[in-house]
């Protein structure tokens, strides 16, 4: 089942590759074929969801096949309550991203569809991998299609943004690769055999000083991907230059790989180092929350505003992870899902406006409520979800994160609370300027409202935002056992560290 979830989009990409271009006359076939593969993949992820045992903290649907036995490398995949939700999120957002491209991608449609499906396969593989070598293969494989999606189908400075994205991510990835090799060497020194098995490495007794260096190597790679302040400078360029579908996937899924990596690798593999560095990471997180909000507030470009809002909102996720209690970590995972839905939705609707007017400048809009009331209503729901209005998805994650942070260190919760207020300021101010007031540009007076294809994407995103806000237990229950096991492991190491430092 798990292998099918990442092989299916890859098979779809191969089928699309076999369709002859015929000077663009087969674009319709290619679009429907790639959408069918993405929808089928979403169906498989939902089957995994319904077959998942929420009471168990263990990895489920496990598959293991020897791959490179001489070095202890296996094809080893599995899913727990944390990775399950991210796999389903990937399956949910990819068809929406493909639908968003139907009106905006009119050249090299075949290549675009191939890269989108290959990207989905790599992203799902990242969340399923339980062998560190396999994880690194998927982690780097994901960079290739995103690089081309930005570099070929992006806007004016697309090549610059694509290269910057690649260089930043590769710089962190190389350090992580060295640390992965170091872990395999430590396992060999302790047992006489190399292993990249994550579960075996969890049980490895690593000296506290060694943990520090390994933790920094892993965490730098993940901090760049989040991106955590001050490693965030690649993100606004990548978002602004990426096509709408690329921005939806980048905000919705790719950034979550960084926070997922902190939860799956950095904190449980090196718990003593994580306990030591957690306050410092939390400082960077709350600085990013406030900084991202303040910079977003002054942006004239809607897409850049939403990009900086991602820096702010993902700071909340890192803060919840650093708190390392059940409320904080559950809130962090929930916020990953909520951010994927709401920020993906914001980029989707900003893309719709950009396709209609060929500009993203806030000053070029105004008065759209009277011209496109359905699009206005959709944007309002997604905006309210993004700022954490009770009854929508953003509230649950932020509430749990602030609760967990307050239990850990109230000072962080107080500063982070400022970010909640600022997010309401910049998002509602943008909404007011774009949709209210008089129609000041003649081009806006004839703007079309949502078309049926856009309705499908918008209703799906607004619907799941509402469900997550009203029925949070549907999403909290599957992760509960896995989160409790993770927190227990790190807290036990924290107790041991205190005992070692006591005279």
Secondary structure, 3 states (H helix, E strand, C coil): CHHHHHHHHHHHHHHHHHCCCHHHCCHHHHHHHHHHHHHHHHHHHHHHHHHCCCCCCCCEEEEEEEEEHHHCEEEEEEECHHHHHHHHHHHHHHHHHHHHCCCCCCCCHHHHHHHHHHHHHHHHHHHHECEHHHHHHHHHHHHHHHHHHHHHHCCCCHHHHHHHHHHHHHHHHHHHHHHHHHHHHHHHHHHCCCCCEHHHHHCCCCCHHHHHHHHHHHHHHHHHHHCCCCCCHHHHHHHHHCCHHHHHHHHHHHCHHHHHHHHHHHHHHCHHHHHHHHHHHHHHHHHHHHHHHHHHHCCCEHHHHHHHHHHHHHHHHHHHHHHCCHHHHHHHHHHHHHHHHHHHHHHHHHHHHHHHHCCCEHHHCCCHHHHCHHHHHHHHHHHHHHCCCCCCHHHHHHHHHHHHHHHHCHHHHHHHHHHHHHHHHHHHHHHHHHHCCCCCCHHHHCCCCCCHHHHHHHHHHHHHHHHHHHCCHHHHHHHHHHHHHHHHHHHHHHHHHHHHHCC
